[in-house]
């Protein structure tokens, strides 16, 4: 997730006063996307999940 301005080739989704900008070439890969915000004593912030696994996404292990 990054903060960005929409480009001509992007799709913009609006919900109340929030805008989400998605690159058109990712729309088919994403599937259903859920954006949630939580605010608790332990942590706060946005979480984004997709019904489809994306290449290069996530933090999993690995070795170089």
PDB file of N, H, CA, C and O in Angstrom:
ATOM      1  N   UNK A   1       0.854  -1.160   0.000  1.00  0.00           N
ATOM      2  CA  UNK A   1       0.000   0.000   0.000  1.00  0.00           C
ATOM      3  C   UNK A   1       0.898   1.219   0.000  1.00  0.00           C
ATOM      4  O   UNK A   1       1.823   1.330   0.804  1.00  0.00           O
ATOM      5  N   UNK A   2       0.611   2.134  -0.915  1.00  0.00           N
ATOM      6  H   UNK A   2      -0.141   2.045  -1.569  1.00  0.00           H
ATOM      7  CA  UNK A   2       1.337   3.394  -0.976  1.00  0.00           C
ATOM      8  C   UNK A   2       0.355   4.531  -1.198  1.00  0.00           C
ATOM      9  O   UNK A   2      -0.757   4.323  -1.682  1.00  0.00           O
ATOM     10  N   UNK A   3       0.770   5.704  -0.846  1.00  0.00           N
ATOM     11  H   UNK A   3       1.674   5.873  -0.452  1.00  0.00           H
ATOM     12  CA  UNK A   3      -0.034   6.885  -1.134  1.00  0.00           C
ATOM     13  C   UNK A   3       0.337   7.352  -2.528  1.00  0.00           C
ATOM     14  O   UNK A   3       1.519   7.496  -2.840  1.00  0.00           O
ATOM     15  N   UNK A   4      -0.651   7.588  -3.363  1.00  0.00           N
ATOM     16  H   UNK A   4      -1.611   7.471  -3.110  1.00  0.00           H
ATOM     17  CA  UNK A   4      -0.369   7.946  -4.750  1.00  0.00           C
ATOM     18  C   UNK A   4      -1.548   8.709  -5.327  1.00  0.00           C
ATOM     19  O   UNK A   4      -2.660   8.638  -4.804  1.00  0.00           O
ATOM     20  N   UNK A   5      -1.307   9.419  -6.380  1.00  0.00           N
ATOM     21  H   UNK A   5      -0.403   9.477  -6.805  1.00  0.00           H
ATOM     22  CA  UNK A   5      -2.357  10.080  -7.136  1.00  0.00           C
ATOM     23  C   UNK A   5      -2.760   9.167  -8.281  1.00  0.00           C
ATOM     24  O   UNK A   5      -1.909   8.472  -8.835  1.00  0.00           O
ATOM     25  N   UNK A   6      -4.040   9.149  -8.653  1.00  0.00           N
ATOM     26  H   UNK A   6      -4.732   9.713  -8.203  1.00  0.00           H
ATOM     27  CA  UNK A   6      -4.471   8.280  -9.752  1.00  0.00           C
ATOM     28  C   UNK A   6      -3.896   8.724 -11.097  1.00  0.00           C
ATOM     29  O   UNK A   6      -3.751   9.915 -11.373  1.00  0.00           O
ATOM     30  N   UNK A   7      -3.578   7.738 -11.913  1.00  0.00           N
ATOM     31  H   UNK A   7      -3.695   6.771 -11.688  1.00  0.00           H
ATOM     32  CA  UNK A   7      -3.132   7.969 -13.281  1.00  0.00           C
ATOM     33  C   UNK A   7      -4.282   7.606 -14.203  1.00  0.00           C
ATOM     34  O   UNK A   7      -5.261   7.005 -13.761  1.00  0.00           O
ATOM     35  N   UNK A   8      -4.180   7.960 -15.479  1.00  0.00           N
ATOM     36  H   UNK A   8      -3.385   8.448 -15.838  1.00  0.00           H
ATOM     37  CA  UNK A   8      -5.261   7.684 -16.431  1.00  0.00           C
ATOM     38  C   UNK A   8      -5.632   6.214 -16.482  1.00  0.00           C
ATOM     39  O   UNK A   8      -6.808   5.877 -16.613  1.00  0.00           O
ATOM     40  N   UNK A   9      -4.645   5.335 -16.380  1.00  0.00           N
ATOM     41  H   UNK A   9      -3.690   5.609 -16.274  1.00  0.00           H
ATOM     42  CA  UNK A   9      -4.890   3.908 -16.524  1.00  0.00           C
ATOM     43  C   UNK A   9      -5.313   3.226 -15.215  1.00  0.00           C
ATOM     44  O   UNK A   9      -5.481   2.007 -15.195  1.00  0.00           O
ATOM     45  N   UNK A  10      -5.486   3.973 -14.139  1.00  0.00           N
ATOM     46  H   UNK A  10      -5.350   4.963 -14.155  1.00  0.00           H
ATOM     47  CA  UNK A  10      -5.873   3.411 -12.847  1.00  0.00           C
ATOM     48  C   UNK A  10      -7.390   3.422 -12.669  1.00  0.00           C
ATOM     49  O   UNK A  10      -8.100   4.210 -13.294  1.00  0.00           O
ATOM     50  N   UNK A  11      -7.858   2.546 -11.817  1.00  0.00           N
ATOM     51  H   UNK A  11      -7.281   1.906 -11.310  1.00  0.00           H
ATOM     52  CA  UNK A  11      -9.266   2.504 -11.425  1.00  0.00           C
ATOM     53  C   UNK A  11      -9.359   3.104 -10.019  1.00  0.00           C
ATOM     54  O   UNK A  11      -8.585   2.735  -9.136  1.00  0.00           O
ATOM     55  N   UNK A  12     -10.288   4.012  -9.812  1.00  0.00           N
ATOM     56  H   UNK A  12     -10.917   4.312 -10.529  1.00  0.00           H
ATOM     57  CA  UNK A  12     -10.456   4.658  -8.515  1.00  0.00           C
ATOM     58  C   UNK A  12     -11.772   4.196  -7.903  1.00  0.00           C
ATOM     59  O   UNK A  12     -12.829   4.289  -8.527  1.00  0.00           O
ATOM     60  N   UNK A  13     -11.691   3.697  -6.676  1.00  0.00           N
ATOM     61  H   UNK A  13     -10.832   3.621  -6.169  1.00  0.00           H
ATOM     62  CA  UNK A  13     -12.870   3.285  -5.916  1.00  0.00           C
ATOM     63  C   UNK A  13     -13.035   4.270  -4.774  1.00  0.00           C
ATOM     64  O   UNK A  13     -12.058   4.627  -4.115  1.00  0.00           O
ATOM     65  N   UNK A  14     -14.266   4.714  -4.532  1.00  0.00           N
ATOM     66  H   UNK A  14     -15.059   4.424  -5.067  1.00  0.00           H
ATOM     67  CA  UNK A  14     -14.523   5.666  -3.455  1.00  0.00           C
ATOM     68  C   UNK A  14     -15.542   5.089  -2.485  1.00  0.00           C
ATOM     69  O   UNK A  14     -16.537   4.486  -2.888  1.00  0.00           O
ATOM     70  N   UNK A  15     -15.278   5.282  -1.220  1.00  0.00           N
ATOM     71  H   UNK A  15     -14.470   5.772  -0.893  1.00  0.00           H
ATOM     72  CA  UNK A  15     -16.218   4.902  -0.167  1.00  0.00           C
ATOM     73  C   UNK A  15     -16.244   6.045   0.834  1.00  0.00           C
ATOM     74  O   UNK A  15     -15.238   6.330   1.483  1.00  0.00           O
ATOM     75  N   UNK A  16     -17.379   6.692   0.960  1.00  0.00           N
ATOM     76  H   UNK A  16     -18.197   6.460   0.432  1.00  0.00           H
ATOM     77  CA  UNK A  16     -17.521   7.881   1.793  1.00  0.00           C
ATOM     78  C   UNK A  16     -16.425   8.874   1.411  1.00  0.00           C
ATOM     79  O   UNK A  16     -16.405   9.313   0.261  1.00  0.00           O
ATOM     80  N   UNK A  17     -15.532   9.243   2.287  1.00  0.00           N
ATOM     81  H   UNK A  17     -15.548   8.887   3.221  1.00  0.00           H
ATOM     82  CA  UNK A  17     -14.496  10.224   1.948  1.00  0.00           C
ATOM     83  C   UNK A  17     -13.154   9.583   1.587  1.00  0.00           C
ATOM     84  O   UNK A  17     -12.161  10.287   1.407  1.00  0.00           O
ATOM     85  N   UNK A  18     -13.121   8.262   1.482  1.00  0.00           N
ATOM     86  H   UNK A  18     -13.928   7.689   1.629  1.00  0.00           H
ATOM     87  CA  UNK A  18     -11.873   7.562   1.176  1.00  0.00           C
ATOM     88  C   UNK A  18     -11.808   7.166  -0.293  1.00  0.00           C
ATOM     89  O   UNK A  18     -12.821   6.803  -0.891  1.00  0.00           O
ATOM     90  N   UNK A  19     -10.617   7.236  -0.868  1.00  0.00           N
ATOM     91  H   UNK A  19      -9.794   7.531  -0.383  1.00  0.00           H
ATOM     92  CA  UNK A  19     -10.388   6.793  -2.244  1.00  0.00           C
ATOM     93  C   UNK A  19      -9.318   5.710  -2.244  1.00  0.00           C
ATOM     94  O   UNK A  19      -8.318   5.815  -1.533  1.00  0.00           O
ATOM     95  N   UNK A  20      -9.528   4.686  -3.031  1.00  0.00           N
ATOM     96  H   UNK A  20     -10.339   4.601  -3.609  1.00  0.00           H
ATOM     97  CA  UNK A  20      -8.526   3.646  -3.220  1.00  0.00           C
ATOM     98  C   UNK A  20      -8.206   3.597  -4.709  1.00  0.00           C
ATOM     99  O   UNK A  20      -9.107   3.484  -5.542  1.00  0.00           O
ATOM    100  N   UNK A  21      -6.942   3.681  -5.034  1.00  0.00           N
ATOM    101  H   UNK A  21      -6.210   3.772  -4.358  1.00  0.00           H
ATOM    102  CA  UNK A  21      -6.483   3.684  -6.419  1.00  0.00           C
ATOM    103  C   UNK A  21      -5.816   2.337  -6.697  1.00  0.00           C
ATOM    104  O   UNK A  21      -4.918   1.917  -5.967  1.00  0.00           O
ATOM    105  N   UNK A  22      -6.266   1.662  -7.766  1.00  0.00           N
ATOM    106  H   UNK A  22      -6.995   2.004  -8.359  1.00  0.00           H
ATOM    107  CA  UNK A  22      -5.719   0.349  -8.120  1.00  0.00           C
ATOM    108  C   UNK A  22      -5.285   0.393  -9.581  1.00  0.00           C
ATOM    109  O   UNK A  22      -6.032   0.847 -10.448  1.00  0.00           O
ATOM    110  N   UNK A  23      -4.079  -0.080  -9.842  1.00  0.00           N
ATOM    111  H   UNK A  23      -3.473  -0.449  -9.137  1.00  0.00           H
ATOM    112  CA  UNK A  23      -3.599  -0.170 -11.219  1.00  0.00           C
ATOM    113  C   UNK A  23      -4.481  -1.161 -11.981  1.00  0.00           C
ATOM    114  O   UNK A  23      -4.724  -2.269 -11.504  1.00  0.00           O
ATOM    115  N   UNK A  24      -4.955  -0.766 -13.154  1.00  0.00           N
ATOM    116  H   UNK A  24      -4.757   0.135 -13.541  1.00  0.00           H
ATOM    117  CA  UNK A  24      -5.860  -1.613 -13.939  1.00  0.00           C
ATOM    118  C   UNK A  24      -5.301  -3.010 -14.189  1.00  0.00           C
ATOM    119  O   UNK A  24      -6.056  -3.981 -14.208  1.00  0.00           O
ATOM    120  N   UNK A  25      -3.989  -3.122 -14.380  1.00  0.00           N
ATOM    121  H   UNK A  25      -3.375  -2.333 -14.365  1.00  0.00           H
ATOM    122  CA  UNK A  25      -3.413  -4.433 -14.668  1.00  0.00           C
ATOM    123  C   UNK A  25      -3.451  -5.379 -13.467  1.00  0.00           C
ATOM    124  O   UNK A  25      -3.201  -6.574 -13.623  1.00  0.00           O
ATOM    125  N   UNK A  26      -3.754  -4.872 -12.282  1.00  0.00           N
ATOM    126  H   UNK A  26      -3.957  -3.901 -12.155  1.00  0.00           H
ATOM    127  CA  UNK A  26      -3.848  -5.727 -11.089  1.00  0.00           C
ATOM    128  C   UNK A  26      -5.273  -6.149 -10.757  1.00  0.00           C
ATOM    129  O   UNK A  26      -5.470  -7.060  -9.953  1.00  0.00           O
ATOM    130  N   UNK A  27      -6.262  -5.509 -11.355  1.00  0.00           N
ATOM    131  H   UNK A  27      -6.101  -4.769 -12.008  1.00  0.00           H
ATOM    132  CA  UNK A  27      -7.654  -5.768 -10.975  1.00  0.00           C
ATOM    133  C   UNK A  27      -8.035  -7.238 -11.071  1.00  0.00           C
ATOM    134  O   UNK A  27      -8.649  -7.768 -10.146  1.00  0.00           O
ATOM    135  N   UNK A  28      -7.688  -7.909 -12.164  1.00  0.00           N
ATOM    136  H   UNK A  28      -7.189  -7.478 -12.916  1.00  0.00           H
ATOM    137  CA  UNK A  28      -8.044  -9.327 -12.319  1.00  0.00           C
ATOM    138  C   UNK A  28      -7.286 -10.204 -11.334  1.00  0.00           C
ATOM    139  O   UNK A  28      -7.818 -11.210 -10.865  1.00  0.00           O
ATOM    140  N   UNK A  29      -6.045  -9.832 -11.014  1.00  0.00           N
ATOM    141  H   UNK A  29      -5.613  -9.015 -11.395  1.00  0.00           H
ATOM    142  CA  UNK A  29      -5.239 -10.639 -10.100  1.00  0.00           C
ATOM    143  C   UNK A  29      -5.709 -10.524  -8.654  1.00  0.00           C
ATOM    144  O   UNK A  29      -5.570 -11.476  -7.886  1.00  0.00           O
ATOM    145  N   UNK A  30      -6.260  -9.383  -8.274  1.00  0.00           N
ATOM    146  H   UNK A  30      -6.373  -8.609  -8.898  1.00  0.00           H
ATOM    147  CA  UNK A  30      -6.611  -9.139  -6.881  1.00  0.00           C
ATOM    148  C   UNK A  30      -7.789  -9.955  -6.378  1.00  0.00           C
ATOM    149  O   UNK A  30      -7.762 -10.444  -5.249  1.00  0.00           O
ATOM    150  N   UNK A  31      -8.804 -10.107  -7.181  1.00  0.00           N
ATOM    151  H   UNK A  31      -8.826  -9.709  -8.098  1.00  0.00           H
ATOM    152  CA  UNK A  31     -10.024 -10.732  -6.685  1.00  0.00           C
ATOM    153  C   UNK A  31     -10.725  -9.763  -5.748  1.00  0.00           C
ATOM    154  O   UNK A  31     -10.659  -8.550  -5.948  1.00  0.00           O
ATOM    155  N   UNK A  32     -11.385 -10.276  -4.743  1.00  0.00           N
ATOM    156  H   UNK A  32     -11.439 -11.261  -4.580  1.00  0.00           H
ATOM    157  CA  UNK A  32     -12.072  -9.437  -3.770  1.00  0.00           C
ATOM    158  C   UNK A  32     -11.060  -8.904  -2.767  1.00  0.00           C
ATOM    159  O   UNK A  32     -10.286  -9.671  -2.194  1.00  0.00           O
ATOM    160  N   UNK A  33     -11.065  -7.598  -2.556  1.00  0.00           N
ATOM    161  H   UNK A  33     -11.694  -6.976  -3.022  1.00  0.00           H
ATOM    162  CA  UNK A  33     -10.127  -6.954  -1.638  1.00  0.00           C
ATOM    163  C   UNK A  33     -10.902  -6.408  -0.445  1.00  0.00           C
ATOM    164  O   UNK A  33     -11.969  -5.813  -0.597  1.00  0.00           O
ATOM    165  N   UNK A  34     -10.347  -6.622   0.744  1.00  0.00           N
ATOM    166  H   UNK A  34      -9.480  -7.106   0.868  1.00  0.00           H
ATOM    167  CA  UNK A  34     -10.933  -6.104   1.968  1.00  0.00           C
ATOM    168  C   UNK A  34      -9.924  -5.172   2.630  1.00  0.00           C
ATOM    169  O   UNK A  34      -8.778  -5.553   2.870  1.00  0.00           O
ATOM    170  N   UNK A  35     -10.359  -3.952   2.921  1.00  0.00           N
ATOM    171  H   UNK A  35     -11.289  -3.643   2.726  1.00  0.00           H
ATOM    172  CA  UNK A  35      -9.522  -2.985   3.634  1.00  0.00           C
ATOM    173  C   UNK A  35     -10.187  -2.746   4.980  1.00  0.00           C
ATOM    174  O   UNK A  35     -11.376  -2.435   5.047  1.00  0.00           O
ATOM    175  N   UNK A  36      -9.421  -2.891   6.041  1.00  0.00           N
ATOM    176  H   UNK A  36      -8.455  -3.143   5.987  1.00  0.00           H
ATOM    177  CA  UNK A  36      -9.965  -2.737   7.384  1.00  0.00           C
ATOM    178  C   UNK A  36      -9.033  -1.848   8.196  1.00  0.00           C
ATOM    179  O   UNK A  36      -7.829  -1.811   7.942  1.00  0.00           O
ATOM    180  N   UNK A  37      -9.572  -1.150   9.148  1.00  0.00           N
ATOM    181  H   UNK A  37     -10.550  -1.180   9.354  1.00  0.00           H
ATOM    182  CA  UNK A  37      -8.769  -0.346  10.067  1.00  0.00           C
ATOM    183  C   UNK A  37      -9.090  -0.792  11.480  1.00  0.00           C
ATOM    184  O   UNK A  37     -10.254  -0.914  11.859  1.00  0.00           O
ATOM    185  N   UNK A  38      -8.041  -1.032  12.253  1.00  0.00           N
ATOM    186  H   UNK A  38      -7.095  -0.933  11.945  1.00  0.00           H
ATOM    187  CA  UNK A  38      -8.258  -1.399  13.652  1.00  0.00           C
ATOM    188  C   UNK A  38      -7.466  -0.444  14.540  1.00  0.00           C
ATOM    189  O   UNK A  38      -6.391   0.031  14.172  1.00  0.00           O
ATOM    190  N   UNK A  39      -8.013  -0.183  15.694  1.00  0.00           N
ATOM    191  H   UNK A  39      -8.886  -0.569  15.993  1.00  0.00           H
ATOM    192  CA  UNK A  39      -7.375   0.716  16.651  1.00  0.00           C
ATOM    193  C   UNK A  39      -7.537   0.087  18.021  1.00  0.00           C
ATOM    194  O   UNK A  39      -8.627   0.099  18.592  1.00  0.00           O
ATOM    195  N   UNK A  40      -6.469  -0.454  18.541  1.00  0.00           N
ATOM    196  H   UNK A  40      -5.583  -0.464  18.078  1.00  0.00           H
ATOM    197  CA  UNK A  40      -6.539  -1.106  19.840  1.00  0.00           C
ATOM    198  C   UNK A  40      -5.336  -0.689  20.681  1.00  0.00           C
ATOM    199  O   UNK A  40      -4.471   0.056  20.220  1.00  0.00           O
ATOM    200  N   UNK A  41      -5.293  -1.163  21.882  1.00  0.00           N
ATOM    201  H   UNK A  41      -5.996  -1.768  22.257  1.00  0.00           H
ATOM    202  CA  UNK A  41      -4.177  -0.848  22.770  1.00  0.00           C
ATOM    203  C   UNK A  41      -2.868  -1.443  22.244  1.00  0.00           C
ATOM    204  O   UNK A  41      -1.792  -0.921  22.534  1.00  0.00           O
ATOM    205  N   UNK A  42      -2.953  -2.524  21.478  1.00  0.00           N
ATOM    206  H   UNK A  42      -3.828  -2.948  21.242  1.00  0.00           H
ATOM    207  CA  UNK A  42      -1.750  -3.215  21.016  1.00  0.00           C
ATOM    208  C   UNK A  42      -1.218  -2.681  19.702  1.00  0.00           C
ATOM    209  O   UNK A  42      -0.006  -2.599  19.504  1.00  0.00           O
ATOM    210  N   UNK A  43      -2.128  -2.316  18.797  1.00  0.00           N
ATOM    211  H   UNK A  43      -3.113  -2.383  18.958  1.00  0.00           H
ATOM    212  CA  UNK A  43      -1.683  -1.767  17.526  1.00  0.00           C
ATOM    213  C   UNK A  43      -2.858  -1.129  16.802  1.00  0.00           C
ATOM    214  O   UNK A  43      -4.022  -1.413  17.085  1.00  0.00           O
ATOM    215  N   UNK A  44      -2.520  -0.269  15.871  1.00  0.00           N
ATOM    216  H   UNK A  44      -1.574  -0.039  15.641  1.00  0.00           H
ATOM    217  CA  UNK A  44      -3.567   0.342  15.067  1.00  0.00           C
ATOM    218  C   UNK A  44      -3.040   0.521  13.653  1.00  0.00           C
ATOM    219  O   UNK A  44      -1.836   0.663  13.444  1.00  0.00           O
ATOM    220  N   UNK A  45      -3.931   0.513  12.702  1.00  0.00           N
ATOM    221  H   UNK A  45      -4.909   0.398  12.872  1.00  0.00           H
ATOM    222  CA  UNK A  45      -3.548   0.717  11.316  1.00  0.00           C
ATOM    223  C   UNK A  45      -4.450  -0.049  10.375  1.00  0.00           C
ATOM    224  O   UNK A  45      -5.406  -0.712  10.779  1.00  0.00           O
ATOM    225  N   UNK A  46      -4.110   0.068   9.098  1.00  0.00           N
ATOM    226  H   UNK A  46      -3.334   0.606   8.769  1.00  0.00           H
ATOM    227  CA  UNK A  46      -4.881  -0.588   8.050  1.00  0.00           C
ATOM    228  C   UNK A  46      -4.366  -1.997   7.804  1.00  0.00           C
ATOM    229  O   UNK A  46      -3.173  -2.274   7.933  1.00  0.00           O
ATOM    230  N   UNK A  47      -5.279  -2.871   7.453  1.00  0.00           N
ATOM    231  H   UNK A  47      -6.248  -2.646   7.349  1.00  0.00           H
ATOM    232  CA  UNK A  47      -4.906  -4.198   6.964  1.00  0.00           C
ATOM    233  C   UNK A  47      -5.638  -4.390   5.636  1.00  0.00           C
ATOM    234  O   UNK A  47      -6.805  -4.025   5.495  1.00  0.00           O
ATOM    235  N   UNK A  48      -4.941  -4.960   4.683  1.00  0.00           N
ATOM    236  H   UNK A  48      -3.993  -5.257   4.797  1.00  0.00           H
ATOM    237  CA  UNK A  48      -5.500  -5.192   3.358  1.00  0.00           C
ATOM    238  C   UNK A  48      -5.340  -6.668   3.040  1.00  0.00           C
ATOM    239  O   UNK A  48      -4.251  -7.229   3.169  1.00  0.00           O
ATOM    240  N   UNK A  49      -6.434  -7.292   2.625  1.00  0.00           N
ATOM    241  H   UNK A  49      -7.318  -6.837   2.520  1.00  0.00           H
ATOM    242  CA  UNK A  49      -6.355  -8.697   2.248  1.00  0.00           C
ATOM    243  C   UNK A  49      -7.046  -8.891   0.906  1.00  0.00           C
ATOM    244  O   UNK A  49      -7.949  -8.140   0.539  1.00  0.00           O
ATOM    245  N   UNK A  50      -6.604  -9.912   0.184  1.00  0.00           N
ATOM    246  H   UNK A  50      -5.870 -10.522   0.482  1.00  0.00           H
ATOM    247  CA  UNK A  50      -7.145 -10.210  -1.133  1.00  0.00           C
ATOM    248  C   UNK A  50      -7.566 -11.663  -1.161  1.00  0.00           C
ATOM    249  O   UNK A  50      -6.956 -12.504  -0.502  1.00  0.00           O
ATOM    250  N   UNK A  51      -8.607 -11.963  -1.924  1.00  0.00           N
ATOM    251  H   UNK A  51      -9.103 -11.280  -2.460  1.00  0.00           H
ATOM    252  CA  UNK A  51      -9.062 -13.345  -2.023  1.00  0.00           C
ATOM    253  C   UNK A  51      -8.093 -14.187  -2.863  1.00  0.00           C
ATOM    254  O   UNK A  51      -8.144 -15.415  -2.813  1.00  0.00           O
ATOM    255  N   UNK A  52      -7.227 -13.547  -3.621  1.00  0.00           N
ATOM    256  H   UNK A  52      -7.186 -12.549  -3.661  1.00  0.00           H
ATOM    257  CA  UNK A  52      -6.233 -14.253  -4.430  1.00  0.00           C
ATOM    258  C   UNK A  52      -4.835 -13.966  -3.902  1.00  0.00           C
ATOM    259  O   UNK A  52      -4.534 -12.837  -3.515  1.00  0.00           O
ATOM    260  N   UNK A  53      -3.990 -14.974  -3.884  1.00  0.00           N
ATOM    261  H   UNK A  53      -4.235 -15.892  -4.199  1.00  0.00           H
ATOM    262  CA  UNK A  53      -2.603 -14.781  -3.487  1.00  0.00           C
ATOM    263  C   UNK A  53      -1.886 -14.026  -4.607  1.00  0.00           C
ATOM    264  O   UNK A  53      -2.028 -14.364  -5.782  1.00  0.00           O
ATOM    265  N   UNK A  54      -1.124 -13.014  -4.238  1.00  0.00           N
ATOM    266  H   UNK A  54      -1.008 -12.740  -3.283  1.00  0.00           H
ATOM    267  CA  UNK A  54      -0.410 -12.222  -5.234  1.00  0.00           C
ATOM    268  C   UNK A  54       1.062 -12.586  -5.253  1.00  0.00           C
ATOM    269  O   UNK A  54       1.657 -12.871  -4.214  1.00  0.00           O
ATOM    270  N   UNK A  55       1.635 -12.574  -6.425  1.00  0.00           N
ATOM    271  H   UNK A  55       1.152 -12.342  -7.270  1.00  0.00           H
ATOM    272  CA  UNK A  55       3.072 -12.861  -6.530  1.00  0.00           C
ATOM    273  C   UNK A  55       3.849 -11.764  -5.857  1.00  0.00           C
ATOM    274  O   UNK A  55       3.534 -10.583  -6.004  1.00  0.00           O
ATOM    275  N   UNK A  56       4.853 -12.149  -5.126  1.00  0.00           N
ATOM    276  H   UNK A  56       5.109 -13.108  -5.006  1.00  0.00           H
ATOM    277  CA  UNK A  56       5.713 -11.173  -4.457  1.00  0.00           C
ATOM    278  C   UNK A  56       5.072 -10.522  -3.248  1.00  0.00           C
ATOM    279  O   UNK A  56       5.657  -9.606  -2.670  1.00  0.00           O
ATOM    280  N   UNK A  57       3.910 -10.956  -2.851  1.00  0.00           N
ATOM    281  H   UNK A  57       3.435 -11.700  -3.321  1.00  0.00           H
ATOM    282  CA  UNK A  57       3.246 -10.337  -1.706  1.00  0.00           C
ATOM    283  C   UNK A  57       3.598 -11.066  -0.429  1.00  0.00           C
ATOM    284  O   UNK A  57       3.998 -12.230  -0.447  1.00  0.00           O
ATOM    285  N   UNK A  58       3.445 -10.380   0.657  1.00  0.00           N
ATOM    286  H   UNK A  58       3.120  -9.434   0.672  1.00  0.00           H
ATOM    287  CA  UNK A  58       3.654 -11.004   1.952  1.00  0.00           C
ATOM    288  C   UNK A  58       5.101 -11.003   2.354  1.00  0.00           C
ATOM    289  O   UNK A  58       5.980 -10.656   1.565  1.00  0.00           O
ATOM    290  N   UNK A  59       5.341 -11.385   3.555  1.00  0.00           N
ATOM    291  H   UNK A  59       4.627 -11.667   4.196  1.00  0.00           H
ATOM    292  CA  UNK A  59       6.689 -11.332   4.081  1.00  0.00           C
ATOM    293  C   UNK A  59       7.313 -12.673   4.233  1.00  0.00           C
ATOM    294  O   UNK A  59       8.497 -12.656   4.572  1.00  0.00           O
ATOM    295  N   UNK A  60       6.802 -13.733   4.066  1.00  0.00           N
ATOM    296  H   UNK A  60       5.841 -13.748   3.790  1.00  0.00           H
ATOM    297  CA  UNK A  60       7.348 -15.044   4.321  1.00  0.00           C
ATOM    298  C   UNK A  60       8.868 -15.133   4.378  1.00  0.00           C
ATOM    299  O   UNK A  60       9.560 -14.181   4.018  1.00  0.00           O
ATOM    300  N   UNK A  61       9.359 -16.201   4.801  1.00  0.00           N
ATOM    301  H   UNK A  61       8.797 -16.974   5.094  1.00  0.00           H
ATOM    302  CA  UNK A  61      10.799 -16.401   4.904  1.00  0.00           C
ATOM    303  C   UNK A  61      11.462 -16.460   3.551  1.00  0.00           C
ATOM    304  O   UNK A  61      10.812 -16.240   2.529  1.00  0.00           O
ATOM    305  N   UNK A  62      12.641 -16.731   3.533  1.00  0.00           N
ATOM    306  H   UNK A  62      13.169 -16.910   4.363  1.00  0.00           H
ATOM    307  CA  UNK A  62      13.391 -16.799   2.297  1.00  0.00           C
ATOM    308  C   UNK A  62      14.837 -16.624   2.610  1.00  0.00           C
ATOM    309  O   UNK A  62      15.195 -16.237   3.722  1.00  0.00           O
ATOM    310  N   UNK A  63      15.650 -16.893   1.685  1.00  0.00           N
ATOM    311  H   UNK A  63      15.360 -17.208   0.781  1.00  0.00           H
ATOM    312  CA  UNK A  63      17.060 -16.755   1.944  1.00  0.00           C
ATOM    313  C   UNK A  63      17.730 -16.207   0.714  1.00  0.00           C
ATOM    314  O   UNK A  63      17.292 -16.449  -0.411  1.00  0.00           O
ATOM    315  N   UNK A  64      18.782 -15.476   0.930  1.00  0.00           N
ATOM    316  H   UNK A  64      19.137 -15.279   1.843  1.00  0.00           H
ATOM    317  CA  UNK A  64      19.436 -14.857  -0.235  1.00  0.00           C
ATOM    318  C   UNK A  64      20.762 -15.478  -0.549  1.00  0.00           C
ATOM    319  O   UNK A  64      21.428 -15.064  -1.498  1.00  0.00           O
TER     320      UNK A  64
END
